[in-house]
Amino acid sequence: MAEIADIVAREILDSRGNPTIEVDVVLDSGA
């Protein structure tokens, strides 16, 4: 089972200008 190696979160604005959270999750398998 893969484990989480890193998490990167950022706040972006959607098409209506509402703040939204976008998250990248990196697994130890490199996926």
PyMOL commands that set and color helices and strands:
alter all, ss='L'
color gray80, all
select strands_A, chain A and resi 4-13+19-27
alter strands_A, ss='S'
color yellow, strands_A
deselect
rebuild
show_as cartoon
